Every structure is written in structure tokens, then in C-alpha cells.
Amino acid sequence: MNDLARFQDDFIAALYQRPAPALAALTAQPGFAVYRNTVRTACIDALCDNFPSVLTLVGESWMRGAADTYTQTQPPTDARLALYGHGFPDFLAEHPGVQALPYLPGVAQLDRLWLEAFCSTVEPALAPAALACIAPEALGAQVLRPRASVRWQWCAEHPVHALWCCSRFEGIARQPDAWRGEGTLLVGELEGVTHAPLSVGAVAFLDACANGLSLDAASALAQQREPDLDFTTLFGTLMAAQVFTPLPCE
């Protein structure tokens, strides 16, 4: 490591109040505390921007306090603060103040997945016509891969999709009428991110596809998890949402 790189590493460590003995004279100056506070505030602001649903549910004061604690233990590793907060949902799961809001980590994870879908590369999507050209007896052996900008989540205990939609898009903390597990599909496109609810069988199907299982095997797992699943309707919904990448021969 050259001297410049070493200085940069020490400087970043000092900004986040980690030991940097080589810069003791610099960090002792009053002006450095101002600079450190500016960076800290920028990180807190970024977390509030990146997790708007959490902000709505807990309020600005609580959110900024939690974000401040998070920044001290998990400072950014990427200069792009729009991507900051990868570990924030897990941090909230361990936060003592979340006991009264057990669904908050799940909502935070949806905010994070939305950000990942938004920032991902937008790949071409599988065209329905490509499947129509495959012989029916060969279709079940095909492996359908989700696009890089597709994310999904299942929460068995809480209606996280409904809570997330209300808090993120309506700006209100409203309890859903039915309290049951929910899944969510997020698809990043050039125009933005679309979202839709998913059943447990649908989530199992997408998990299987992501793991490289064939269409037959993935659909069997989906119906095992959800015996009443209408797979034809589900598959049509996923195709319409442009979830899959083109087949290698397409």
C-alpha cells in the first residue's frame, strides 16, 4: 500500500471515529470535528432517504437516532450513499426499540430490495413468443432465470407488503385489515420499480428458478408449498411482469 492509499484509509477511519494514530495531530484540530459531523449527518440523511417506509412508521426523531447508531457501527463502504444501508434491516431486527414493531425489519428489507431493483442493470426480458416456439414436452425442462433487477420477499408472520405500500406510497402508518403473511415482487425497469403482492407458492417458485431448477421442478415445489395455487395464473402474471431473462436460444 502506498502512502496516499494509507493516508486515505486512515482519514476514512478517523472520520468514523475509528483509531487512526497516524492522523492524531489532524484529528485533534477543531475543524476536523466539524468535517466529521458533516459526513455523519450525510450518512444519516442517506438512511432516511433510502428507507422512507421505516421513516414513516417510526417518525423522524426515532429514525435519525437509530440511523446515527447504525452509522457509528457500519459506516459506508461505497461512496455512493444511495446504496448505503445494506445491513440496516438486520440492525433493526436487533434494535431494542423495535420490540413493539416486530414487522419493521421486514418493511426495511422491502425498502432495501426496492433500492436494489432500482439500481440494478435492466436486462432484456423473456418474450412470451419464445415459449410458444418450444414443444410442450420440452417446456418443463427449461430453466427460467429471474432478471438482475427482480427482487422478491416472503414474510410469514406479518402483512409486510401492505404495511410497506401504505407507508412508502401513501405516507401513512395504517394497519391492514387482515394480519397474515405476505410476499412482494419488485421489478426494476428503466421507468422505475413496479411492485405486486406474492403468495407463498409464488415465492417458492421464484426461489427455485433462481436456484436453477427446471420449470417442472420449480412448479412442483410451488404447489407443494401452496396446494391451492393456480400455477397457470401465476405464470401468466410473472410473464406479464417481465420477471425472467431470455432463454439462451432466444
Residue frames as qw, qx, qy, qz and C-alpha x, y, z in Angstrom:
[[0.000, 0.889, 0.457, 0.000, 0.00, 0.00, 0.00],
 [0.426, 0.413, -0.032, 0.804, 1.44, 3.40, -0.96],
 [0.175, -0.156, -0.448, 0.863, 1.49, 6.45, 1.29],
 [0.339, -0.078, -0.178, -0.921, -1.53, 8.09, -0.38],
 [0.639, -0.248, -0.641, -0.344, -3.68, 4.97, -0.03],
 [0.488, -0.234, -0.682, 0.491, -2.62, 4.56, 3.59],
 [0.009, 0.062, 0.234, -0.970, -3.48, 8.19, 4.31],
 [0.485, -0.157, -0.379, -0.772, -6.88, 7.80, 2.67],
 [0.639, -0.278, -0.717, -0.035, -7.66, 4.68, 4.72],
 [0.363, -0.217, -0.556, 0.716, -6.58, 6.40, 7.94],
 [0.152, -0.039, -0.008, -0.988, -8.57, 9.50, 7.05],
 [0.591, -0.257, -0.523, -0.557, -11.76, 7.49, 6.50],
 [0.590, -0.277, -0.704, 0.283, -11.18, 5.61, 9.75],
 [0.192, -0.125, -0.377, 0.897, -10.80, 8.90, 11.60],
 [0.334, -0.187, -0.268, -0.884, -13.98, 10.27, 10.06],
 [0.734, -0.321, -0.461, -0.381, -15.92, 7.38, 11.58],
 [0.474, -0.695, 0.365, -0.397, -14.15, 7.68, 14.94],
 [0.986, -0.051, -0.079, 0.135, -12.08, 4.55, 14.48],
 [0.591, -0.640, 0.229, 0.434, -8.43, 4.52, 15.65],
 [0.654, 0.674, 0.047, 0.340, -6.08, 6.43, 13.33],
 [0.615, -0.635, -0.008, 0.467, -2.93, 7.19, 15.35],
 [0.553, 0.105, 0.308, 0.767, -1.03, 8.47, 12.33],
 [0.036, 0.604, 0.341, 0.719, -3.51, 11.34, 12.00],
 [0.425, -0.579, -0.558, 0.416, -3.64, 12.30, 15.67],
 [0.210, -0.288, -0.032, 0.934, -2.44, 15.85, 15.01],
 [0.160, -0.185, -0.521, -0.818, -5.06, 16.34, 12.29],
 [0.425, -0.510, -0.714, -0.222, -7.99, 14.86, 14.20],
 [0.388, -0.456, -0.489, 0.635, -7.18, 16.98, 17.24],
 [0.051, 0.029, 0.142, 0.988, -7.95, 20.16, 15.31],
 [0.350, 0.369, 0.528, -0.680, -11.42, 21.68, 15.99],
 [0.472, 0.419, -0.314, -0.709, -12.17, 21.88, 12.29],
 [0.229, 0.131, -0.942, -0.207, -11.93, 18.13, 11.89],
 [0.171, 0.287, 0.827, -0.452, -14.85, 17.63, 14.27],
 [0.444, 0.508, 0.087, -0.733, -16.96, 19.83, 12.01],
 [0.406, 0.378, -0.686, -0.471, -15.97, 17.80, 8.97],
 [0.065, -0.008, -0.991, 0.120, -16.67, 14.54, 10.81],
 [0.311, 0.393, 0.613, -0.611, -20.12, 15.79, 11.82],
 [0.464, 0.476, -0.244, -0.706, -20.91, 16.78, 8.22],
 [0.338, 0.217, -0.876, -0.268, -20.12, 13.28, 6.99],
 [0.055, 0.165, 0.910, -0.376, -22.10, 11.72, 9.83],
 [0.407, 0.449, 0.319, -0.729, -25.11, 13.88, 9.02],
 [0.457, 0.401, -0.528, -0.593, -24.87, 12.94, 5.34],
 [0.203, 0.055, -0.977, -0.032, -24.97, 9.25, 6.27],
 [0.194, 0.334, 0.738, -0.554, -28.00, 9.74, 8.50],
 [0.449, 0.483, -0.031, -0.751, -29.77, 11.70, 5.76],
 [0.360, 0.293, -0.777, -0.426, -28.97, 8.94, 3.27],
 [0.037, -0.125, -0.974, 0.186, -30.51, 6.27, 5.51],
 [0.323, 0.456, 0.476, -0.679, -33.67, 8.35, 5.93],
 [0.461, 0.489, -0.326, -0.665, -33.87, 8.71, 2.14],
 [0.307, 0.250, -0.887, -0.239, -33.11, 5.04, 1.48],
 [0.181, -0.271, -0.929, 0.176, -35.67, 3.74, 3.99],
 [0.245, -0.236, -0.067, -0.938, -38.68, 6.06, 3.61],
 [0.664, -0.378, -0.541, -0.350, -41.18, 3.44, 4.79],
 [0.611, -0.273, -0.554, 0.495, -39.33, 3.00, 8.07],
 [0.128, 0.076, -0.156, 0.976, -39.18, 6.77, 8.47],
 [0.456, -0.341, -0.314, -0.760, -42.96, 7.00, 8.06],
 [0.733, -0.358, -0.570, -0.096, -43.62, 4.22, 10.57],
 [0.652, -0.348, -0.425, 0.523, -41.30, 5.40, 13.36],
 [0.094, -0.985, -0.134, 0.063, -41.08, 9.16, 12.85],
 [0.493, 0.756, -0.260, 0.343, -38.08, 11.35, 12.09],
 [0.314, -0.762, 0.470, -0.316, -36.68, 11.61, 15.61],
 [0.862, -0.237, 0.444, -0.067, -36.59, 7.83, 16.20],
 [0.859, 0.472, 0.092, 0.174, -35.29, 7.15, 12.71],
 [0.313, 0.829, -0.328, 0.329, -32.44, 9.63, 12.94],
 [0.508, -0.645, 0.518, -0.240, -31.44, 8.27, 16.34],
 [0.918, -0.004, 0.395, 0.030, -31.34, 4.70, 15.03],
 [0.708, 0.666, -0.020, 0.234, -29.53, 5.83, 11.87],
 [0.036, -0.867, 0.427, -0.254, -26.94, 7.64, 13.97],
 [0.707, -0.424, 0.558, -0.095, -26.21, 4.46, 15.93],
 [0.902, 0.318, 0.279, 0.090, -26.01, 2.45, 12.72],
 [0.487, 0.828, -0.187, 0.207, -23.54, 4.84, 11.07],
 [0.275, -0.778, 0.535, -0.180, -21.17, 4.50, 14.03],
 [0.709, -0.243, 0.662, -0.029, -21.03, 0.73, 13.76],
 [0.663, 0.301, 0.612, 0.309, -21.48, 0.25, 9.99],
 [0.064, 0.698, -0.152, -0.696, -20.08, 3.23, 8.08],
 [0.744, 0.612, -0.008, -0.266, -20.36, 3.31, 4.28],
 [0.663, -0.258, 0.567, 0.415, -18.02, 1.16, 2.24],
 [0.432, 0.462, 0.555, 0.540, -19.16, 2.77, -1.03],
 [0.122, -0.152, -0.032, 0.980, -19.02, 6.45, -1.88],
 [0.309, -0.293, -0.530, -0.733, -22.48, 6.17, -3.43],
 [0.194, -0.014, 0.670, -0.717, -24.68, 6.89, -0.42],
 [0.682, 0.077, -0.190, -0.702, -27.74, 5.96, -2.49],
 [0.764, 0.064, -0.636, -0.086, -26.63, 2.35, -1.86],
 [0.057, 0.347, -0.704, 0.617, -25.92, 2.82, 1.85],
 [0.602, -0.209, 0.365, -0.679, -27.72, 0.67, 4.39],
 [0.601, 0.146, -0.748, -0.240, -27.30, -2.93, 3.25],
 [0.390, -0.085, -0.848, 0.349, -27.25, -4.11, 6.87],
 [0.252, -0.219, 0.231, -0.914, -29.89, -1.72, 8.21],
 [0.765, -0.235, -0.320, -0.507, -32.79, -4.26, 8.23],
 [0.770, -0.099, -0.576, 0.256, -30.69, -6.71, 10.27],
 [0.199, 0.186, -0.425, 0.863, -29.61, -3.87, 12.54],
 [0.489, -0.288, 0.002, -0.823, -33.26, -3.02, 13.19],
 [0.814, -0.185, -0.515, -0.197, -34.04, -6.66, 13.98],
 [0.656, -0.128, -0.538, 0.514, -31.59, -6.43, 16.90],
 [0.011, 0.398, -0.157, 0.904, -32.53, -2.91, 17.98],
 [0.092, -0.261, -0.821, 0.500, -34.20, -2.88, 21.43],
 [0.268, 0.311, 0.195, -0.890, -36.64, -0.18, 20.36],
 [0.422, 0.122, -0.620, -0.650, -38.23, -2.40, 17.68],
 [0.044, 0.090, 0.962, -0.254, -39.88, -4.85, 20.07],
 [0.373, 0.480, 0.502, -0.615, -43.22, -3.07, 19.72],
 [0.576, 0.641, -0.162, -0.480, -42.89, -3.04, 15.91],
 [0.676, -0.235, 0.675, 0.178, -41.80, -6.59, 15.02],
 [0.698, 0.576, 0.405, 0.131, -42.67, -6.05, 11.36],
 [0.048, 0.942, -0.165, -0.289, -40.25, -3.11, 10.98],
 [0.372, -0.458, 0.691, 0.417, -37.22, -5.16, 9.79],
 [0.515, 0.353, 0.748, 0.224, -39.38, -6.74, 7.08],
 [0.278, 0.922, 0.253, -0.094, -40.57, -3.35, 5.90],
 [0.178, -0.824, 0.402, 0.357, -36.98, -2.10, 5.94],
 [0.519, -0.133, 0.759, 0.369, -35.92, -5.08, 3.85],
 [0.479, 0.666, 0.556, 0.135, -38.52, -4.17, 1.22],
 [0.070, 0.970, -0.079, -0.219, -37.14, -0.62, 1.11],
 [0.364, -0.579, 0.632, 0.363, -33.70, -2.13, 0.59],
 [0.549, 0.198, 0.762, 0.279, -34.88, -4.52, -2.12],
 [0.362, 0.875, 0.315, -0.067, -36.67, -1.65, -3.88],
 [0.076, -0.887, 0.340, 0.303, -33.38, 0.25, -3.91],
 [0.467, -0.285, 0.766, 0.339, -31.51, -2.78, -5.29],
 [0.530, 0.518, 0.656, 0.141, -34.11, -3.26, -8.01],
 [0.207, 0.957, 0.110, -0.171, -33.94, 0.44, -8.87],
 [0.134, -0.823, 0.481, 0.271, -30.14, 0.46, -9.10],
 [0.699, -0.082, 0.679, 0.209, -29.71, -2.87, -10.91],
 [0.026, 0.264, -0.642, -0.719, -28.88, -3.26, -14.57],
 [0.693, 0.346, 0.295, -0.559, -32.07, -3.59, -16.61],
 [0.259, -0.173, 0.873, 0.375, -31.73, -6.72, -18.75],
 [0.470, 0.019, -0.536, -0.701, -33.93, -7.80, -21.66],
 [0.604, -0.064, 0.582, -0.540, -36.98, -9.84, -20.66],
 [0.256, 0.070, 0.944, 0.196, -38.22, -13.21, -21.85],
 [0.428, 0.132, -0.264, -0.854, -40.79, -12.79, -24.61],
 [0.727, 0.085, 0.529, -0.429, -43.93, -14.97, -24.45],
 [0.762, 0.537, -0.212, -0.294, -43.43, -15.84, -28.12],
 [0.202, 0.561, -0.799, 0.072, -40.15, -17.56, -27.24],
 [0.422, -0.104, 0.825, -0.362, -42.01, -20.06, -25.05],
 [0.756, 0.398, 0.207, -0.477, -44.64, -20.64, -27.72],
 [0.571, 0.603, -0.518, -0.205, -41.91, -21.95, -30.01],
 [0.072, -0.381, 0.898, -0.210, -40.89, -24.69, -27.58],
 [0.566, -0.141, -0.748, -0.318, -42.55, -28.09, -27.87],
 [0.646, -0.577, 0.013, -0.499, -44.88, -28.76, -24.91],
 [0.953, -0.213, -0.178, 0.117, -42.97, -31.89, -23.90],
 [0.654, 0.221, -0.222, 0.688, -39.72, -29.86, -23.73],
 [0.125, -0.774, -0.022, -0.621, -41.10, -26.80, -21.96],
 [0.745, -0.653, -0.063, -0.119, -40.96, -28.30, -18.49],
 [0.858, -0.108, -0.040, 0.500, -37.22, -28.91, -18.79],
 [0.314, 0.704, -0.009, 0.637, -36.48, -25.22, -19.40],
 [0.496, -0.427, -0.394, 0.645, -34.72, -23.20, -16.69],
 [0.064, 0.857, 0.261, 0.440, -36.12, -19.68, -16.27],
 [0.530, -0.130, -0.327, 0.772, -33.77, -17.21, -14.62],
 [0.089, -0.910, -0.350, 0.202, -35.06, -14.06, -12.88],
 [0.424, 0.753, -0.019, 0.503, -33.64, -10.83, -14.28],
 [0.503, 0.066, -0.416, 0.755, -30.95, -8.96, -12.33],
 [0.135, -0.257, 0.122, -0.949, -33.42, -6.19, -11.47],
 [0.683, -0.385, -0.437, -0.441, -36.01, -8.54, -9.94],
 [0.036, 0.243, -0.760, 0.601, -36.34, -8.95, -6.18],
 [0.652, -0.405, -0.453, -0.454, -38.88, -10.78, -4.01],
 [0.015, -0.286, 0.718, -0.634, -39.54, -11.41, -0.33],
 [0.610, -0.423, -0.606, -0.285, -41.81, -13.53, 1.85],
 [0.097, -0.316, 0.588, -0.739, -42.74, -12.63, 5.44],
 [0.397, -0.270, -0.870, -0.114, -44.72, -15.40, 7.14],
 [0.259, -0.410, -0.677, 0.554, -45.62, -13.52, 10.32],
 [0.021, 0.600, 0.241, -0.763, -46.63, -10.05, 9.18],
 [0.517, 0.731, 0.436, 0.093, -48.51, -8.28, 6.33],
 [0.442, -0.465, 0.186, 0.744, -45.33, -6.52, 5.33],
 [0.286, 0.309, 0.565, 0.710, -46.41, -5.83, 1.75],
 [0.123, -0.819, -0.500, -0.254, -49.50, -3.89, 2.85],
 [0.460, -0.785, -0.116, 0.399, -47.60, -2.01, 5.58],
 [0.485, -0.218, 0.351, 0.771, -44.83, -1.13, 3.17],
 [0.197, 0.512, 0.570, 0.611, -47.18, 0.09, 0.44],
 [0.226, -0.889, -0.394, -0.064, -49.09, 2.36, 2.82],
 [0.492, -0.734, 0.028, 0.468, -46.03, 3.83, 4.45],
 [0.481, -0.164, 0.436, 0.743, -43.97, 4.26, 1.28],
 [0.152, 0.324, 0.595, 0.719, -46.52, 5.37, -1.29],
 [0.249, -0.775, -0.480, -0.326, -49.23, 6.95, 0.86],
 [0.186, 0.466, -0.380, 0.777, -47.01, 8.30, 3.62],
 [0.619, -0.472, 0.136, -0.613, -49.22, 6.91, 6.39],
 [0.051, 0.222, -0.939, 0.257, -48.81, 4.26, 9.07],
 [0.720, -0.059, -0.011, -0.692, -52.04, 2.31, 8.62],
 [0.420, -0.171, 0.878, -0.151, -52.75, -1.15, 9.97],
 [0.327, 0.047, -0.747, -0.578, -54.06, -3.61, 7.33],
 [0.740, -0.206, -0.023, -0.640, -57.49, -5.18, 7.74],
 [0.988, -0.083, -0.118, -0.049, -56.11, -8.73, 7.76],
 [0.232, -0.773, 0.589, -0.031, -52.97, -9.71, 9.68],
 [0.956, 0.061, 0.281, 0.055, -51.33, -12.52, 7.74],
 [0.545, -0.362, 0.480, 0.584, -48.08, -13.31, 5.99],
 [0.543, 0.807, 0.118, -0.200, -47.41, -11.66, 2.64],
 [0.683, -0.071, 0.379, 0.621, -44.89, -11.72, -0.17],
 [0.205, 0.877, 0.000, -0.435, -43.77, -8.97, -2.51],
 [0.735, 0.285, 0.366, 0.495, -42.40, -8.85, -6.05],
 [0.029, -0.864, 0.095, 0.494, -40.25, -5.90, -7.18],
 [0.736, 0.351, 0.392, 0.427, -39.18, -5.43, -10.79],
 [0.188, -0.677, 0.132, 0.699, -36.78, -2.68, -11.78],
 [0.585, 0.596, 0.445, 0.325, -37.31, -1.11, -15.20],
 [0.380, 0.236, 0.092, 0.890, -35.97, 1.99, -16.93],
 [0.240, -0.632, -0.277, -0.683, -39.15, 3.80, -15.90],
 [0.407, -0.526, 0.424, -0.615, -38.82, 2.82, -12.23],
 [0.032, 0.103, -0.972, 0.207, -39.77, -0.10, -10.00],
 [0.653, -0.250, -0.349, -0.624, -43.08, -1.95, -10.17],
 [0.123, -0.201, 0.853, -0.465, -44.40, -3.94, -7.22],
 [0.708, -0.162, -0.412, -0.550, -47.04, -6.60, -6.63],
 [0.655, -0.409, 0.516, -0.371, -48.09, -8.99, -3.86],
 [0.504, 0.293, -0.799, -0.147, -46.93, -12.61, -3.97],
 [0.885, -0.350, -0.009, -0.308, -48.25, -15.75, -2.32],
 [0.567, -0.567, 0.596, 0.041, -46.01, -18.24, -0.55],
 [0.836, 0.224, 0.473, 0.163, -46.17, -20.59, -3.54],
 [0.491, 0.856, 0.013, 0.165, -45.11, -17.82, -5.90],
 [0.191, -0.859, 0.471, -0.065, -42.12, -17.02, -3.71],
 [0.753, -0.247, 0.605, 0.082, -41.17, -20.71, -3.60],
 [0.768, 0.546, 0.296, 0.157, -41.36, -20.81, -7.40],
 [0.278, 0.923, -0.205, 0.169, -39.08, -17.80, -7.81],
 [0.482, -0.674, 0.560, -0.017, -36.63, -19.20, -5.26],
 [0.834, 0.039, 0.536, 0.126, -36.50, -22.46, -7.22],
 [0.628, 0.748, 0.118, 0.183, -35.98, -20.66, -10.53],
 [0.013, -0.923, 0.364, -0.121, -33.16, -18.60, -9.02],
 [0.596, -0.485, 0.641, 0.002, -31.56, -21.84, -7.82],
 [0.166, 0.437, -0.756, -0.459, -31.52, -23.24, -11.37],
 [0.462, 0.165, 0.853, -0.178, -34.38, -25.73, -11.13],
 [0.036, 0.198, 0.738, 0.644, -36.37, -26.60, -14.22],
 [0.415, -0.193, -0.121, -0.881, -39.85, -25.25, -14.81],
 [0.734, -0.251, -0.578, -0.251, -41.38, -28.61, -13.89],
 [0.583, -0.166, -0.610, 0.509, -39.38, -28.90, -10.66],
 [0.048, 0.072, -0.247, 0.965, -39.97, -25.27, -9.67],
 [0.531, -0.253, -0.258, -0.766, -43.72, -25.51, -10.25],
 [0.725, -0.252, -0.641, -0.005, -43.88, -28.74, -8.25],
 [0.399, -0.108, -0.527, 0.743, -42.19, -27.04, -5.30],
 [0.194, -0.157, 0.017, -0.968, -44.54, -24.06, -5.58],
 [0.675, -0.274, -0.378, -0.572, -47.64, -26.26, -5.44],
 [0.650, -0.177, -0.668, 0.316, -46.15, -28.26, -2.60],
 [0.189, -0.057, -0.402, 0.894, -45.87, -25.06, -0.57],
 [0.388, 0.245, 0.195, -0.867, -49.30, -23.85, -1.71],
 [0.326, 0.177, 0.921, 0.122, -51.58, -26.71, -2.78],
 [0.339, 0.739, 0.539, -0.219, -54.37, -24.37, -3.95],
 [0.119, -0.570, 0.312, 0.750, -52.01, -22.34, -6.16],
 [0.694, 0.658, 0.275, -0.095, -53.33, -21.63, -9.66],
 [0.585, -0.352, 0.390, 0.618, -50.00, -22.04, -11.40],
 [0.432, 0.514, 0.518, 0.530, -51.27, -21.02, -14.84],
 [0.067, -0.959, -0.227, -0.157, -52.44, -17.67, -13.48],
 [0.544, -0.735, 0.183, 0.362, -49.21, -17.20, -11.53],
 [0.628, -0.042, 0.464, 0.623, -47.03, -17.92, -14.52],
 [0.282, 0.720, 0.435, 0.461, -49.01, -15.51, -16.68],
 [0.272, -0.957, -0.098, 0.034, -48.64, -12.82, -14.02],
 [0.605, -0.551, 0.317, 0.479, -44.89, -13.31, -13.81],
 [0.545, 0.267, 0.505, 0.614, -44.52, -13.22, -17.57],
 [0.095, 0.880, 0.347, 0.310, -46.57, -10.05, -17.78],
 [0.409, -0.897, 0.071, 0.155, -44.32, -8.51, -15.11],
 [0.607, 0.693, -0.342, 0.185, -41.28, -9.43, -17.26],
 [0.691, -0.656, 0.298, -0.062, -39.60, -11.34, -14.46],
 [0.881, -0.117, 0.381, 0.255, -37.41, -13.71, -16.50],
 [0.078, -0.625, 0.521, 0.576, -34.37, -13.31, -18.73],
 [0.733, 0.441, -0.308, -0.417, -34.50, -14.59, -22.33],
 [0.953, -0.097, 0.279, 0.061, -33.70, -18.25, -22.93],
 [0.447, -0.492, 0.518, 0.539, -30.19, -18.96, -24.25],
 [0.409, 0.218, 0.729, 0.504, -31.59, -19.84, -27.66],
 [0.205, 0.836, 0.466, -0.205, -33.88, -16.81, -27.88]]
